[in-house]
């Protein structure tokens, strides 16, 4: 039970990033690794703002704005699909590493001596802010904007006939996706008590694995469901993240050396992803719904 509760707490912190990847991978149907960089950017902007005496809530807004701009940047790189989405995200990640270091000024910033959100409102603020991010995703995807974002991912040619400027949907979708990744960086920095330049390593691939596995679990339960349902998809994102952190904490409990964790978890993710390999969720750019 201790392992479960620990995994549950970690999943709550991680969920905004998984939902951000869900927006890019499932809704826009593009692979965006930029979240590795915007995750760190959110933590870096938040930590640096606090160290400069900025109020915590204002620092959160600054971090969210930075994450959104990171998404806008990668959307401009792949404008009109002139650069492959995967290559564009790698380029953006490459750029963001230097940007993040410039923001932080050093490799690590401690939050121990600052007035953080947890200091002001207690540990429950993490759950509250996670619920806010869930509400934001539900509102966006339940609106006309959400329908157009899904249309952009499913059939760009059709969207081009409906509206003259479809690039704004790529920009908004990737902006929201990376804003959620930055928000996850803020929550992680709050919980850990520091921001680090390398804290985002592997987050994108872990998030993609969580999305694919979680949504496949949901579709195994609702075999007959064909229509889009944002509530069940968010539940799938949660279950995918919980599966990852249960695996992580179980491996630690049985004595796997921390240096070998990513190796073992990588093998586990490969096996899980191969298990859902026939699912349309595991095919970039294909939407069967």
TORRO-656531 format. One record per atom (N, C-alpha, C): atom name; residue number from 1; x, y, z. Coordinates in steps of 0.2 Angstrom, whole numbers, plus 5000, padded with zeros to 4 digits. Layout:
> site:pos:x:y:z
> CA:NUM:X:Y:Z
...
//
This chain:
> site:pos:x:y:z
> N:1:5004:4994:5000
> CA:1:5000:5000:5000
> C:1:5004:5006:5000
> N:2:5010:5006:5003
> CA:2:5015:5012:5003
> C:2:5017:5013:4996
> N:3:5018:5008:4992
> CA:3:5021:5009:4986
> C:3:5015:5012:4981
> N:4:5009:5010:4983
> CA:4:5003:5012:4979
> C:4:5002:5020:4980
> N:5:5002:5022:4987
> CA:5:5001:5029:4988
> C:5:5007:5033:4986
> N:6:5013:5031:4986
> CA:6:5018:5034:4983
> C:6:5018:5035:4976
> N:7:5016:5030:4972
> CA:7:5015:5030:4965
> C:7:5009:5035:4963
> N:8:5004:5035:4968
> CA:8:4998:5039:4966
> C:8:5000:5047:4967
> N:9:5004:5048:4972
> CA:9:5007:5055:4973
> C:9:5011:5057:4967
> N:10:5015:5053:4965
> CA:10:5020:5054:4959
> C:10:5015:5055:4953
> N:11:5010:5051:4952
> CA:11:5006:5052:4946
> C:11:5002:5058:4946
> N:12:5000:5061:4951
> CA:12:4997:5067:4952
> C:12:5001:5073:4949
> N:13:5007:5073:4951
> CA:13:5012:5078:4949
> C:13:5014:5077:4942
> N:14:5014:5071:4939
> CA:14:5016:5070:4932
> C:14:5010:5070:4927
> N:15:5004:5070:4930
> CA:15:4998:5070:4925
> C:15:4998:5076:4921
> N:16:4999:5082:4923
> CA:16:4999:5088:4918
> C:16:5003:5086:4912
> N:17:5009:5084:4913
> CA:17:5014:5082:4907
> C:17:5011:5077:4902
> N:18:5008:5072:4905
> CA:18:5005:5066:4901
> C:18:4999:5069:4897
> N:19:4995:5073:4900
> CA:19:4990:5076:4897
> C:19:4992:5081:4891
> N:20:4998:5084:4892
> CA:20:5001:5088:4887
> C:20:5003:5084:4881
> N:21:5006:5078:4883
> CA:21:5008:5074:4877
> C:21:5002:5071:4874
> N:22:4997:5070:4878
> CA:22:4991:5067:4875
> C:22:4988:5072:4870
> N:23:4988:5079:4871
> CA:23:4986:5084:4866
> C:23:4990:5083:4860
> N:24:4997:5083:4860
> CA:24:5001:5083:4854
> C:24:5000:5076:4851
> N:25:5001:5071:4854
> CA:25:5002:5064:4851
> C:25:4995:5061:4849
> N:26:4990:5062:4853
> CA:26:4983:5059:4851
> C:26:4979:5064:4848
> N:27:4978:5070:4850
> CA:27:4974:5075:4847
> C:27:4977:5078:4841
> N:28:4983:5081:4841
> CA:28:4986:5084:4835
> C:28:4989:5078:4831
> N:29:4990:5072:4833
> CA:29:4993:5067:4830
> C:29:5000:5068:4827
> N:30:5004:5071:4832
> CA:30:5011:5073:4830
> C:30:5016:5071:4836
> N:31:5022:5069:4835
> CA:31:5026:5067:4840
> C:31:5031:5073:4842
> N:32:5030:5076:4848
> CA:32:5033:5082:4850
> C:32:5037:5080:4856
> N:33:5044:5080:4855
> CA:33:5048:5079:4861
> C:33:5050:5085:4865
> N:34:5048:5091:4862
> CA:34:5049:5097:4865
> C:34:5048:5098:4873
> N:35:5043:5093:4875
> CA:35:5041:5094:4882
> C:35:5047:5092:4887
> N:36:5052:5088:4884
> CA:36:5058:5087:4889
> C:36:5061:5094:4891
> N:37:5061:5099:4886
> CA:37:5064:5105:4887
> C:37:5059:5110:4890
> N:38:5053:5110:4889
> CA:38:5048:5115:4892
> C:38:5046:5113:4899
> N:39:5047:5106:4900
> CA:39:5046:5104:4907
> C:39:5052:5107:4912
> N:40:5058:5107:4909
> CA:40:5063:5111:4913
> C:40:5062:5118:4913
> N:41:5060:5121:4907
> CA:41:5059:5128:4907
> C:41:5054:5131:4912
> N:42:5049:5127:4913
> CA:42:5044:5129:4918
> C:42:5047:5129:4925
> N:43:5051:5124:4926
> CA:43:5054:5123:4933
> C:43:5059:5129:4934
> N:44:5063:5130:4928
> CA:44:5068:5135:4929
> C:44:5065:5142:4929
> N:45:5060:5144:4926
> CA:45:5057:5151:4926
> C:45:5054:5152:4933
> N:46:5051:5146:4936
> CA:46:5047:5147:4942
> C:46:5053:5148:4948
> N:47:5058:5144:4948
> CA:47:5063:5144:4953
> C:47:5067:5151:4952
> N:48:5068:5153:4946
> CA:48:5072:5159:4946
> C:48:5068:5165:4948
> N:49:5061:5165:4946
> CA:49:5057:5170:4948
> C:49:5056:5171:4956
> N:50:5056:5165:4959
> CA:50:5055:5165:4966
> C:50:5062:5168:4969
> N:51:5067:5166:4967
> CA:51:5074:5168:4969
> C:51:5075:5176:4969
> N:52:5071:5179:4964
> CA:52:5071:5186:4963
> C:52:5065:5189:4967
> N:53:5062:5186:4971
> CA:53:5057:5189:4975
> C:53:5050:5189:4972
> N:54:5049:5186:4966
> CA:54:5042:5186:4963
> C:54:5037:5182:4967
> N:55:5031:5184:4968
> CA:55:5026:5180:4972
> C:55:5025:5173:4968
> N:56:5024:5168:4972
> CA:56:5023:5161:4969
> C:56:5018:5161:4963
> N:57:5012:5163:4964
> CA:57:5007:5163:4959
> C:57:5009:5167:4953
> N:58:5012:5172:4954
> CA:58:5014:5176:4948
> C:58:5020:5172:4944
> N:59:5024:5169:4948
> CA:59:5030:5164:4946
> C:59:5027:5159:4942
> N:60:5021:5156:4944
> CA:60:5018:5150:4940
> C:60:5015:5153:4933
> N:61:5012:5159:4933
> CA:61:5010:5162:4927
> C:61:5016:5163:4922
> N:62:5022:5165:4925
> CA:62:5027:5166:4921
> C:62:5030:5160:4918
> N:63:5030:5154:4922
> CA:63:5032:5148:4919
> C:63:5027:5145:4914
> N:64:5021:5146:4915
> CA:64:5016:5144:4910
> C:64:5017:5148:4903
> N:65:5018:5154:4904
> CA:65:5019:5158:4898
> C:65:5025:5156:4894
> N:66:5030:5154:4898
> CA:66:5037:5152:4895
> C:66:5035:5145:4891
> N:67:5032:5140:4894
> CA:67:5030:5134:4891
> C:67:5026:5135:4885
> N:68:5021:5139:4885
> CA:68:5017:5141:4879
> C:68:5021:5143:4873
> N:69:5026:5148:4875
> CA:69:5030:5151:4870
> C:69:5035:5145:4867
> N:70:5037:5140:4871
> CA:70:5041:5135:4869
> C:70:5037:5131:4863
> N:71:5030:5130:4865
> CA:71:5026:5126:4860
> C:71:5025:5130:4854
> N:72:5025:5137:4854
> CA:72:5024:5141:4848
> C:72:5030:5141:4844
> N:73:5036:5140:4847
> CA:73:5042:5140:4844
> C:73:5043:5134:4840
> N:74:5041:5128:4842
> CA:74:5042:5122:4839
> C:74:5037:5121:4833
> N:75:5031:5125:4834
> CA:75:5026:5125:4829
> C:75:5028:5129:4823
> N:76:5032:5134:4824
> CA:76:5034:5139:4819
> C:76:5040:5135:4815
> N:77:5044:5131:4819
> CA:77:5049:5127:4815
> C:77:5046:5122:4810
> N:78:5041:5119:4812
> CA:78:5037:5114:4807
> C:78:5032:5118:4803
> N:79:5032:5124:4803
> CA:79:5026:5128:4799
> C:79:5025:5125:4792
> N:80:5019:5123:4791
> CA:80:5016:5120:4785
> C:80:5020:5114:4783
> N:81:5022:5110:4789
> CA:81:5025:5104:4788
> C:81:5032:5104:4784
> N:82:5035:5109:4784
> CA:82:5041:5110:4780
> C:82:5047:5106:4783
> N:83:5046:5106:4790
> CA:83:5051:5102:4794
> C:83:5047:5096:4797
> N:84:5050:5090:4797
> CA:84:5046:5085:4800
> C:84:5046:5086:4808
> N:85:5040:5084:4811
> CA:85:5038:5086:4818
> C:85:5043:5083:4823
> N:86:5046:5077:4821
> CA:86:5051:5074:4826
> C:86:5057:5078:4826
> N:87:5059:5080:4820
> CA:87:5066:5084:4819
> C:87:5065:5091:4822
> N:88:5059:5094:4821
> CA:88:5057:5100:4823
> C:88:5058:5100:4831
> N:89:5055:5095:4834
> CA:89:5055:5095:4841
> C:89:5062:5094:4844
> N:90:5066:5090:4841
> CA:90:5073:5089:4843
> C:90:5077:5095:4842
> N:91:5076:5099:4837
> CA:91:5079:5106:4836
> C:91:5077:5111:4842
> N:92:5070:5111:4843
> CA:92:5068:5115:4849
> C:92:5071:5113:4855
> N:93:5071:5106:4856
> CA:93:5074:5104:4863
> C:93:5082:5106:4863
> N:94:5085:5106:4858
> CA:94:5092:5108:4857
> C:94:5093:5115:4859
> N:95:5088:5119:4856
> CA:95:5088:5127:4858
> C:95:5087:5128:4865
> N:96:5082:5124:4868
> CA:96:5079:5125:4874
> C:96:5084:5124:4880
> N:97:5089:5119:4878
> CA:97:5094:5117:4883
> C:97:5098:5124:4885
> N:98:5100:5127:4880
> CA:98:5104:5134:4881
> C:98:5099:5139:4884
> N:99:5093:5139:4882
> CA:99:5088:5144:4885
> C:99:5087:5143:4892
> N:100:5086:5137:4894
> CA:100:5085:5135:4901
> C:100:5091:5136:4905
> N:101:5097:5135:4903
> CA:101:5103:5137:4907
> C:101:5104:5144:4908
> N:102:5102:5148:4902
> CA:102:5102:5155:4903
> C:102:5097:5158:4908
> N:103:5091:5155:4908
> CA:103:5086:5157:4913
> C:103:5089:5155:4920
> N:104:5091:5150:4921
> CA:104:5093:5148:4928
> C:104:5100:5151:4930
> N:105:5104:5152:4926
> CA:105:5111:5155:4927
> C:105:5116:5150:4930
> N:106:5113:5144:4932
> CA:106:5118:5139:4935
> C:106:5114:5132:4934
> N:107:5117:5127:4935
> CA:107:5114:5120:4934
> C:107:5108:5119:4939
> N:108:5108:5122:4944
> CA:108:5103:5120:4950
> C:108:5101:5126:4954
> N:109:5095:5126:4955
> CA:109:5092:5131:4960
> C:109:5088:5128:4965
> N:110:5090:5129:4971
> CA:110:5086:5127:4977
> C:110:5080:5131:4979
> N:111:5075:5128:4981
> CA:111:5069:5132:4983
> C:111:5068:5132:4991
> N:112:5073:5129:4994
> CA:112:5072:5128:5001
> C:112:5071:5135:5005
> N:113:5074:5140:5003
> CA:113:5074:5147:5007
> C:113:5069:5151:5004
> N:114:5064:5149:4999
> CA:114:5059:5153:4996
> C:114:5052:5152:4998
> N:115:5048:5157:4997
> CA:115:5041:5156:4999
> C:115:5037:5153:4993
> N:116:5037:5146:4994
> CA:116:5034:5142:4988
> C:116:5026:5141:4989
> N:117:5023:5138:4984
> CA:117:5016:5137:4985
> C:117:5014:5132:4991
> N:118:5019:5127:4992
> CA:118:5018:5122:4997
> C:118:5019:5126:5004
> N:119:5023:5130:5004
> CA:119:5025:5134:5010
> C:119:5018:5138:5012
> N:120:5015:5141:5007
> CA:120:5010:5146:5008
> C:120:5003:5142:5009
> N:121:5002:5137:5005
> CA:121:4995:5133:5005
> C:121:4995:5126:5008
> N:122:5001:5123:5009
> CA:122:5001:5116:5011
> C:122:5002:5112:5005
> N:123:5003:5105:5007
> CA:123:5004:5100:5002
> C:123:4998:5099:4997
> N:124:4992:5101:5000
> CA:124:4986:5100:4996
> C:124:4985:5104:4990
> N:125:4989:5109:4989
> CA:125:4989:5114:4983
> C:125:4992:5110:4977
> N:126:4996:5105:4978
> CA:126:4998:5101:4972
> C:126:4992:5097:4969
> N:127:4988:5094:4973
> CA:127:4982:5091:4970
> C:127:4977:5096:4967
> N:128:4976:5102:4971
> CA:128:4972:5107:4968
> C:128:4974:5109:4961
> N:129:4980:5111:4960
> CA:129:4983:5113:4954
> C:129:4983:5108:4949
> N:130:4983:5102:4950
> CA:130:4983:5096:4946
> C:130:4975:5096:4943
> N:131:4971:5097:4948
> CA:131:4964:5097:4946
> C:131:4962:5103:4941
> N:132:4965:5108:4942
> CA:132:4964:5114:4938
> C:132:4967:5113:4931
> N:133:4972:5109:4930
> CA:133:4975:5107:4924
> C:133:4970:5102:4920
> N:134:4967:5098:4924
> CA:134:4962:5093:4921
> C:134:4956:5097:4918
> N:135:4954:5102:4923
> CA:135:4948:5106:4921
> C:135:4950:5110:4914
> N:136:4956:5112:4914
> CA:136:4958:5116:4908
> C:136:4958:5112:4901
> N:137:4960:5106:4902
> CA:137:4960:5101:4896
> C:137:4953:5099:4894
> N:138:4949:5098:4899
> CA:138:4942:5096:4898
> C:138:4938:5102:4894
> N:139:4939:5108:4897
> CA:139:4936:5114:4894
> C:139:4938:5115:4887
> N:140:4945:5114:4885
> CA:140:4948:5116:4879
> C:140:4945:5110:4874
> N:141:4945:5104:4876
> CA:141:4943:5099:4871
> C:141:4936:5098:4870
> N:142:4932:5101:4875
> CA:142:4925:5100:4874
> C:142:4922:5106:4871
> N:143:4926:5111:4869
> CA:143:4924:5117:4865
> C:143:4925:5116:4857
> N:144:4923:5121:4854
> CA:144:4924:5121:4847
> C:144:4931:5121:4845
> N:145:4935:5124:4849
> CA:145:4942:5124:4848
> C:145:4945:5117:4848
> N:146:4943:5113:4853
> CA:146:4945:5106:4854
> C:146:4943:5102:4848
> N:147:4937:5103:4845
> CA:147:4935:5100:4839
> C:147:4939:5101:4833
> N:148:4941:5108:4833
> CA:148:4945:5110:4827
> C:148:4952:5107:4828
> N:149:4955:5107:4834
> CA:149:4961:5104:4835
> C:149:4961:5096:4833
> N:150:4956:5093:4835
> CA:150:4955:5086:4833
> C:150:4955:5085:4825
> N:151:4951:5090:4822
> CA:151:4951:5090:4815
> C:151:4957:5091:4812
> N:152:4961:5095:4815
> CA:152:4968:5097:4812
> C:152:4972:5090:4812
> N:153:4972:5087:4818
> CA:153:4976:5080:4818
> C:153:4973:5075:4814
> N:154:4966:5074:4813
> CA:154:4964:5069:4809
> C:154:4964:5070:4801
> N:155:4963:5076:4799
> CA:155:4962:5078:4792
> C:155:4964:5085:4791
> N:156:4970:5086:4789
> CA:156:4972:5093:4788
> C:156:4969:5096:4781
> N:157:4968:5092:4777
> CA:157:4966:5094:4770
> C:157:4959:5096:4771
> N:158:4955:5093:4775
> CA:158:4948:5095:4776
> C:158:4948:5101:4780
> N:159:4952:5102:4785
> CA:159:4952:5108:4789
> C:159:4954:5114:4784
> N:160:4958:5113:4779
> CA:160:4961:5118:4775
> C:160:4955:5121:4771
> N:161:4950:5117:4769
> CA:161:4944:5119:4766
> C:161:4939:5123:4770
> N:162:4939:5121:4777
> CA:162:4935:5124:4781
> C:162:4937:5131:4784
> N:163:4944:5132:4785
> CA:163:4947:5138:4787
> C:163:4953:5139:4783
> N:164:4955:5145:4782
> CA:164:4961:5147:4777
> C:164:4967:5146:4781
> N:165:4967:5147:4788
> CA:165:4973:5147:4792
> C:165:4973:5141:4797
> N:166:4975:5135:4795
> CA:166:4975:5130:4800
> C:166:4981:5130:4804
> N:167:4987:5134:4802
> CA:167:4993:5133:4806
> C:167:4992:5136:4813
> N:168:4986:5140:4814
> CA:168:4985:5143:4821
> C:168:4983:5137:4826
> N:169:4980:5132:4823
> CA:169:4978:5126:4827
> C:169:4984:5122:4829
> N:170:4989:5121:4825
> CA:170:4995:5118:4827
> C:170:4999:5122:4832
> N:171:4999:5129:4832
> CA:171:5002:5133:4836
> C:171:4998:5133:4843
> N:172:4992:5133:4843
> CA:172:4988:5133:4849
> C:172:4989:5126:4853
> N:173:4988:5121:4849
> CA:173:4989:5114:4852
> C:173:4995:5113:4855
> N:174:5001:5114:4851
> CA:174:5007:5113:4854
> C:174:5009:5118:4860
> N:175:5006:5124:4859
> CA:175:5007:5129:4865
> C:175:5004:5126:4871
> N:176:4998:5124:4871
> CA:176:4994:5121:4877
> C:176:4998:5115:4879
> N:177:5000:5111:4874
> CA:177:5004:5105:4876
> C:177:5010:5106:4880
> N:178:5014:5111:4878
> CA:178:5020:5113:4881
> C:178:5019:5117:4888
> N:179:5013:5121:4888
> CA:179:5012:5124:4894
> C:179:5010:5119:4899
> N:180:5007:5114:4898
> CA:180:5005:5109:4903
> C:180:5012:5105:4905
> N:181:5017:5104:4901
> CA:181:5023:5102:4902
> C:181:5027:5106:4907
> N:182:5027:5113:4906
> CA:182:5030:5118:4910
> C:182:5026:5118:4917
> N:183:5020:5117:4917
> CA:183:5016:5117:4923
> C:183:5018:5111:4927
> N:184:5019:5105:4924
> CA:184:5022:5099:4928
> C:184:5029:5100:4930
> N:185:5033:5104:4927
> CA:185:5039:5106:4929
> C:185:5039:5110:4936
> N:186:5034:5115:4936
> CA:186:5033:5119:4942
> C:186:5031:5114:4948
> N:187:5026:5110:4947
> CA:187:5024:5105:4952
> C:187:5030:5101:4955
> N:188:5034:5098:4950
> CA:188:5040:5094:4952
> C:188:5045:5098:4956
> N:189:5046:5104:4954
> CA:189:5051:5108:4957
> C:189:5048:5110:4964
> N:190:5042:5111:4965
> CA:190:5039:5112:4971
> C:190:5040:5106:4976
> N:191:5038:5100:4973
> CA:191:5039:5094:4977
> C:191:5046:5092:4979
> N:192:5050:5093:4974
> CA:192:5057:5091:4975
> C:192:5061:5096:4979
> N:193:5059:5102:4979
> CA:193:5062:5108:4982
> C:193:5068:5111:4978
> N:194:5069:5109:4972
> CA:194:5074:5112:4967
> C:194:5072:5112:4960
> N:195:5075:5115:4956
> CA:195:5075:5115:4949
> C:195:5082:5113:4946
> N:196:5082:5108:4941
> CA:196:5089:5106:4939
> C:196:5089:5106:4931
> N:197:5094:5108:4928
> CA:197:5095:5108:4921
> C:197:5093:5101:4917
> N:198:5095:5096:4921
> CA:198:5094:5089:4918
> C:198:5088:5086:4920
> N:199:5083:5089:4923
> CA:199:5077:5085:4926
> C:199:5072:5083:4921
> N:200:5073:5085:4915
> CA:200:5068:5083:4910
> C:200:5070:5077:4906
> N:201:5076:5075:4907
> CA:201:5078:5069:4903
> C:201:5074:5063:4903
> N:202:5071:5061:4897
> CA:202:5067:5055:4896
> C:202:5060:5056:4897
> N:203:5057:5063:4899
> CA:203:5051:5064:4901
> C:203:5046:5063:4895
> N:204:5048:5065:4889
> CA:204:5043:5064:4883
> C:204:5042:5057:4882
> N:205:5047:5053:4882
> CA:205:5046:5046:4880
> C:205:5042:5042:4885
> N:206:5043:5044:4892
> CA:206:5039:5041:4897
> C:206:5032:5043:4897
> N:207:5031:5049:4895
> CA:207:5024:5052:4894
> C:207:5021:5049:4888
> N:208:5024:5048:4883
> CA:208:5021:5044:4877
> C:208:5019:5037:4879
> N:209:5024:5034:4882
> CA:209:5022:5027:4884
> C:209:5016:5027:4889
> N:210:5015:5032:4893
> CA:210:5010:5032:4898
> C:210:5003:5033:4894
> N:211:5003:5038:4889
> CA:211:4997:5039:4885
> C:211:4995:5033:4881
> N:212:5000:5030:4878
> CA:212:4998:5024:4874
> C:212:4995:5018:4878
> N:213:4999:5017:4883
> CA:213:4997:5011:4888
> C:213:4990:5013:4891
> N:214:4990:5019:4894
> CA:214:4983:5021:4897
> C:214:4977:5021:4893
> N:215:4978:5024:4887
> CA:215:4972:5024:4882
> C:215:4970:5017:4880
> N:216:4975:5013:4879
> CA:216:4974:5006:4877
> C:216:4970:5002:4882
> N:217:4972:5003:4889
> CA:217:4968:5000:4894
> C:217:4961:5002:4894
> N:218:4960:5009:4893
> CA:218:4953:5011:4893
> C:218:4949:5008:4887
> N:219:4952:5007:4882
> CA:219:4949:5005:4876
> C:219:4947:4997:4877
> N:220:4951:4994:4881
> CA:220:4950:4987:4882
> C:220:4944:4986:4887
> N:221:4942:4991:4891
> CA:221:4936:4991:4895
> C:221:4930:4993:4891
> N:222:4931:4999:4887
> CA:222:4925:5001:4883
> C:222:4926:4999:4876
> N:223:4926:4992:4874
> CA:223:4927:4990:4868
> C:223:4922:4992:4862
> N:224:4916:4994:4864
> CA:224:4911:4996:4859
> C:224:4911:5003:4858
> N:225:4915:5007:4862
> CA:225:4914:5014:4862
> C:225:4918:5017:4856
> N:226:4915:5021:4851
> CA:226:4918:5023:4845
> C:226:4919:5031:4846
> N:227:4915:5034:4850
> CA:227:4915:5042:4850
> C:227:4920:5044:4854
> N:228:4922:5050:4853
> CA:228:4928:5054:4857
> C:228:4925:5055:4864
> N:229:4928:5054:4869
> CA:229:4926:5055:4876
> C:229:4932:5058:4880
> N:230:4933:5064:4882
> CA:230:4939:5067:4885
> C:230:4939:5065:4892
> N:231:4934:5063:4895
> CA:231:4934:5061:4902
> C:231:4938:5054:4903
> N:232:4936:5049:4898
> CA:232:4939:5043:4899
> C:232:4946:5043:4896
> N:233:4948:5048:4891
> CA:233:4954:5048:4889
> C:233:4959:5051:4895
> N:234:4957:5056:4899
> CA:234:4961:5058:4904
> C:234:4961:5053:4909
> N:235:4956:5049:4911
> CA:235:4957:5043:4915
> C:235:4962:5039:4913
> N:236:4963:5038:4906
> CA:236:4968:5033:4903
> C:236:4975:5036:4904
> N:237:4975:5043:4903
> CA:237:4982:5046:4905
> C:237:4984:5045:4912
> N:238:4979:5045:4916
> CA:238:4981:5044:4924
> C:238:4983:5037:4925
> N:239:4979:5032:4922
> CA:239:4981:5025:4923
> C:239:4988:5023:4920
> N:240:4989:5027:4914
> CA:240:4996:5025:4911
> C:240:5001:5028:4916
> N:241:5001:5034:4918
> CA:241:5006:5037:4923
> C:241:5006:5032:4929
> N:242:5001:5030:4932
> CA:242:5001:5026:4938
> C:242:5004:5019:4937
> N:243:5003:5016:4931
> CA:243:5006:5010:4929
> C:243:5014:5011:4929
> N:244:5016:5017:4926
> CA:244:5023:5018:4926
> C:244:5026:5019:4933
> N:245:5023:5023:4937
> CA:245:5026:5024:4944
> C:245:5025:5018:4948
> N:246:5020:5014:4947
> CA:246:5020:5008:4951
> C:246:5026:5003:4949
> N:247:5027:5003:4943
> CA:247:5033:4999:4941
> C:247:5039:5002:4943
> N:248:5040:5008:4943
> CA:248:5046:5011:4946
> C:248:5047:5010:4953
> N:249:5042:5011:4957
> CA:249:5043:5010:4964
> C:249:5044:5003:4966
> N:250:5040:4998:4963
> CA:250:5041:4991:4964
> C:250:5048:4989:4963
> N:251:5051:4991:4957
> CA:251:5058:4990:4955
> C:251:5063:4992:4961
> N:252:5062:4998:4963
> CA:252:5066:5001:4969
> C:252:5065:4997:4975
> N:253:5059:4995:4977
> CA:253:5058:4991:4983
> C:253:5061:4984:4982
> N:254:5062:4981:4976
> CA:254:5065:4974:4976
> C:254:5072:4975:4976
> N:255:5075:4981:4975
> CA:255:5082:4981:4976
> C:255:5086:4983:4970
> N:256:5082:4985:4964
> CA:256:5086:4987:4958
> C:256:5090:4993:4959
> N:257:5096:4993:4957
> CA:257:5101:4998:4958
> C:257:5098:5004:4954
> N:258:5098:5010:4957
> CA:258:5095:5016:4953
> C:258:5099:5017:4946
> N:259:5105:5016:4946
> CA:259:5109:5017:4940
> C:259:5106:5012:4934
> N:260:5103:5007:4936
> CA:260:5100:5002:4931
> C:260:5092:5003:4930
> N:261:5089:5008:4933
> CA:261:5082:5009:4933
> C:261:5080:5010:4926
> N:262:5083:5015:4923
> CA:262:5080:5017:4916
> C:262:5081:5011:4911
> N:263:5086:5007:4912
> CA:263:5087:5001:4908
> C:263:5081:4996:4909
> N:264:5080:4995:4915
> CA:264:5074:4990:4916
> C:264:5068:4993:4914
> N:265:5066:4999:4916
> CA:265:5060:5002:4914
> C:265:5059:5003:4907
> N:266:5065:5004:4903
> CA:266:5065:5005:4896
> C:266:5062:4998:4893
> N:267:5065:4992:4896
> CA:267:5063:4986:4893
> C:267:5056:4984:4895
> N:268:5054:4986:4901
> CA:268:5046:4986:4902
> C:268:5042:4990:4898
> N:269:5044:4996:4896
> CA:269:5040:5000:4892
> C:269:5040:4997:4885
> N:270:5045:4994:4882
> CA:270:5046:4991:4876
> C:270:5041:4985:4876
> N:271:5041:4981:4881
> CA:271:5036:4975:4881
> C:271:5029:4977:4881
> N:272:5027:4983:4885
> CA:272:5020:4985:4886
> C:272:5018:4988:4879
> N:273:5022:4992:4876
> CA:273:5021:4995:4870
> C:273:5020:4990:4864
> N:274:5024:4985:4864
> CA:274:5023:4979:4859
> C:274:5016:4976:4860
> N:275:5014:4976:4867
> CA:275:5008:4972:4868
> C:275:5002:4976:4866
> N:276:5003:4983:4865
> CA:276:4997:4987:4862
> C:276:4999:4989:4855
> N:277:5004:4986:4852
> CA:277:5007:4987:4845
> C:277:5001:4987:4840
> N:278:4996:4983:4840
> CA:278:4991:4983:4835
> C:278:4986:4988:4836
> N:279:4986:4992:4842
> CA:279:4981:4998:4843
> C:279:4983:5003:4838
> N:280:4978:5007:4836
> CA:280:4979:5013:4832
> C:280:4982:5018:4836
> N:281:4982:5018:4842
> CA:281:4985:5023:4846
> C:281:4992:5023:4846
> N:282:4995:5017:4844
> CA:282:5002:5017:4843
> C:282:5005:5018:4836
> N:283:5000:5021:4832
> CA:283:5002:5023:4825
> C:283:5002:5031:4824
> N:284:5007:5034:4824
> CA:284:5007:5041:4823
> C:284:5004:5043:4817
> N:285:4999:5048:4818
> CA:285:4996:5051:4812
> C:285:4990:5047:4810
> N:286:4987:5042:4814
> CA:286:4982:5038:4812
> C:286:4976:5038:4817
> N:287:4970:5040:4815
> CA:287:4965:5041:4820
> C:287:4959:5037:4818
> N:288:4957:5031:4821
> CA:288:4952:5027:4819
> C:288:4945:5029:4821
> N:289:4945:5034:4826
> CA:289:4938:5035:4829
> C:289:4934:5039:4824
//
